[in-house]
Amino acid sequence: MPDPLVSQYEARLEEKWHGIVRYDCSHGFFHRDVLHPNGDKDKYPIPITNLNDALLYAEQDIKDRWKWYRDRFKKEMK
């Protein structure tokens, strides 16, 4: 899979922009990186190889779960 795909949800929390969740196909495979306030990230492989399907998946997940991702990140900031 080529690596130009990046879809990321960012939120402004406490007067600063934070990456919350990112989808990309670097490392040779499509995956979701769940980002944490301390700089750690959890990588979850997703078995989609078609670039268009991967982008649709990423966009839909962010649309459906943005609040959950934001709330999880905010909770970890405390």
C-alpha positions in Angstrom: 0.0 0.0 0.0 1.4 3.5 -0.9 1.9 5.9 2.0 0.3 9.2 1.0 -2.9 8.4 3.1 -3.1 10.3 6.3 -6.4 11.2 8.0 -6.1 12.8 11.5 -8.5 14.2 14.0 -7.2 17.1 16.1 -8.9 19.0 18.9 -8.1 22.2 20.7 -7.9 21.5 24.4 -6.6 23.8 27.0 -5.6 26.4 24.4 -3.5 24.0 22.4 -4.1 21.8 19.4 -3.6 18.0 20.0 -3.6 15.1 17.6 -6.1 12.6 18.9 -6.3 9.8 16.4 -4.5 9.3 13.1 -4.9 6.8 10.2 -2.1 6.2 7.8 -0.4 3.6 5.8 3.2 4.2 6.7 5.2 1.2 7.8 3.6 -0.6 4.7 0.2 -1.2 6.2 -3.0 0.7 7.0 -3.4 1.3 10.7 -4.9 3.6 13.3 -2.7 5.4 15.8 -4.5 6.4 19.0 -2.4 9.2 20.4 -2.0 10.0 24.1 -1.2 13.3 25.9 2.2 12.0 27.1 3.3 11.4 23.5 2.7 7.6 23.4 0.6 6.1 20.7 -1.1 2.7 20.3 -1.0 1.3 16.8 -3.9 -0.9 15.5 -3.5 -2.6 12.1 -6.6 -2.6 9.9 -6.8 -5.2 7.2 -7.8 -2.9 4.3 -5.5 -2.8 1.3 -7.5 -0.6 -1.1 -6.5 3.1 -0.6 -10.0 4.4 -1.3 -11.6 2.0 1.1 -9.0 2.8 3.7 -9.8 6.6 3.4 -13.5 6.0 3.6 -13.0 3.8 6.7 -10.9 6.4 8.4 -13.2 9.3 7.6 -16.3 7.4 8.8 -14.7 6.2 12.0 -13.6 9.8 12.9 -17.1 11.1 12.1 -18.7 8.4 14.2 -16.3 8.4 17.2 -14.7 11.8 17.4 -16.3 12.7 20.7 -15.3 9.3 22.3 -11.7 9.9 21.1 -11.7 13.4 22.4 -13.2 12.5 25.8 -10.6 9.6 26.2 -7.8 12.0 25.5 -9.1 14.7 27.9 -9.4 12.2 30.7 -5.8 11.2 30.2 -4.7 14.8 30.4 -5.7 14.9 34.1 
